[in-house]
């Protein structure tokens, strides 16, 4: 027996012995590279040295090497099948189901607090005879400004930092008020409508301001509407949403599309008007803006101001939700933190 044949016999014996101890397919892959690998395998190293042997020995050793290679490859495939069978059995053992264990509870989804608040607002106004409408979030300059008595270069435009899509023509709506115009263009009085939805303003965010937030616009038009009716509607809403003991006050203000105009406040639900940190020790919480629809706006949609009159109001939905649920940072509503949202099941 030549030296090379002795090396092959020793390699075979060692490889077979190691193969029997392998317990994983990863270990089998390492074994295969060590003994049968083309570049660095021990058997390949012996085959590469055949060129140095005489012709008759080269043939003899080559045949012996091929027999060892075929045998080891066959043993390796057999071992791989055994290991895979063991791994499948172990996996099945781990995955066995104990039918006597109690079932896992299914977590039910729930509405976002802003969605819930929006629906509650709509339900309250629907009981007062208002219809709920939707409007486009991408608006034209005409509906967002001009038709609301805010012409080009009007100072009131500076009150709303605008996201322009096409400067001077198309924008992300800064308020839900454009829907006043769209509704009055399609309907003849009497009109009772609310329009909830997203609005967009380019402003720095903090605990009470967001660049994207929600408003609900209210509009009522008929022949006998007065500021007293506006106050009655606002008070009814406050009582339905926050309790029958809530008080409302109106303060003079300015909006280009209403005249006269007023901001309305509600006594603080935290301190009942005594003064606290939430109301900045004033006893009152700002709720929204309102006023009688400007005659110029009525004429612009074909309503005769000598016959028809009406009021409009706007409420911040996040503001209402913050008061209702005791949330102190508006940004929590849009951060999608399940630890926060799971509190409102």
GINORCOR-V7002 format. One record per pair of residues at least 24 apart in sequence whose C-alpha atoms are under 8 Angstrom apart, sorted by the first residue. I is the first residue (numbers start at 1). GAP is how many residues later the second one is. If there is no record, write none. Layout:
I,GAP ; I,GAP
This chain:
4,42 ; 4,57 ; 5,56 ; 5,59 ; 8,35 ; 8,38 ; 8,56 ; 8,57 ; 8,60 ; 11,31 ; 11,32 ; 12,56 ; 12,60 ; 15,57 ; 16,56 ; 16,59 ; 19,57 ; 19,60 ; 23,60 ; 24,59 ; 25,55 ; 25,58 ; 25,59 ; 28,48 ; 28,52 ; 32,44 ; 36,33 ; 43,26 ; 110,234 ; 110,235 ; 111,233 ; 111,234 ; 112,229 ; 112,232 ; 113,208 ; 113,220 ; 113,228 ; 113,231 ; 114,203 ; 114,204 ; 114,207 ; 114,219 ; 117,200 ; 117,203 ; 117,204 ; 118,78 ; 118,199 ; 120,121 ; 121,120 ; 122,72 ; 124,113 ; 124,116 ; 124,117 ; 125,69 ; 125,112 ; 129,63 ; 130,62 ; 130,63 ; 130,64 ; 131,61 ; 131,62 ; 131,63 ; 132,61 ; 132,62 ; 132,63 ; 132,64 ; 133,60 ; 133,61 ; 133,62 ; 133,63 ; 134,45 ; 134,61 ; 134,62 ; 134,63 ; 135,41 ; 135,44 ; 135,60 ; 135,62 ; 137,35 ; 137,36 ; 137,60 ; 137,61 ; 137,62 ; 138,32 ; 138,33 ; 138,34 ; 138,35 ; 139,31 ; 139,32 ; 139,33 ; 139,34 ; 140,29 ; 140,30 ; 140,31 ; 141,27 ; 141,28 ; 141,29 ; 141,30 ; 142,27 ; 143,35 ; 143,36 ; 143,38 ; 143,39 ; 144,29 ; 144,30 ; 144,31 ; 144,33 ; 144,34 ; 145,33 ; 147,31 ; 147,34 ; 147,150 ; 147,153 ; 148,29 ; 148,30 ; 148,33 ; 148,108 ; 148,109 ; 148,149 ; 149,107 ; 149,108 ; 149,147 ; 149,148 ; 150,106 ; 150,107 ; 156,100 ; 160,41 ; 161,40 ; 161,41 ; 161,42 ; 162,38 ; 162,39 ; 162,40 ; 163,37 ; 163,38 ; 163,39 ; 172,27 ; 172,28 ; 173,26 ; 173,27 ; 174,25 ; 174,26 ; 174,27 ; 175,24 ; 175,25 ; 175,40 ; 176,39 ; 176,40 ; 176,41 ; 176,138 ; 177,40 ; 177,137 ; 179,38 ; 180,37 ; 180,39 ; 181,116 ; 181,120 ; 184,117 ; 185,116 ; 185,117 ; 189,32 ; 189,33 ; 189,119 ; 190,30 ; 190,31 ; 190,32 ; 190,33 ; 191,28 ; 191,29 ; 191,30 ; 191,31 ; 192,26 ; 192,27 ; 192,28 ; 192,29 ; 193,25 ; 193,26 ; 193,27 ; 194,24 ; 194,25 ; 206,123 ; 206,124 ; 206,125 ; 207,121 ; 207,122 ; 207,123 ; 207,124 ; 208,120 ; 208,121 ; 208,122 ; 208,123 ; 209,121 ; 209,122 ; 210,120 ; 210,121 ; 213,103 ; 213,104 ; 213,105 ; 214,102 ; 214,103 ; 214,104 ; 215,99 ; 215,100 ; 215,101 ; 215,102 ; 215,103 ; 216,98 ; 216,99 ; 216,100 ; 216,101 ; 217,95 ; 217,96 ; 217,97 ; 217,98 ; 218,94 ; 218,95 ; 218,96 ; 219,91 ; 219,92 ; 219,93 ; 219,94 ; 220,90 ; 220,91 ; 220,92 ; 221,87 ; 221,88 ; 221,89 ; 221,90 ; 222,86 ; 222,87 ; 222,88 ; 223,84 ; 223,85 ; 223,86 ; 223,87 ; 224,84 ; 224,85 ; 225,84 ; 225,85 ; 225,86 ; 226,66 ; 226,83 ; 226,84 ; 226,85 ; 227,64 ; 227,65 ; 227,84 ; 230,61 ; 230,81 ; 238,28 ; 242,27 ; 242,82 ; 255,36 ; 256,38 ; 257,36 ; 257,37 ; 257,40 ; 258,32 ; 258,33 ; 258,34 ; 258,35 ; 258,36 ; 258,53 ; 258,54 ; 259,32 ; 259,33 ; 259,34 ; 259,35 ; 260,31 ; 260,32 ; 261,28 ; 261,29 ; 261,30 ; 261,31 ; 262,27 ; 262,28 ; 262,29 ; 263,24 ; 263,25 ; 263,26 ; 263,27 ; 264,24 ; 264,25 ; 264,26 ; 269,54 ; 287,28 ; 287,29 ; 287,32 ; 287,33 ; 288,25 ; 288,26 ; 288,27 ; 288,28 ; 289,24 ; 289,25 ; 289,26 ; 290,24
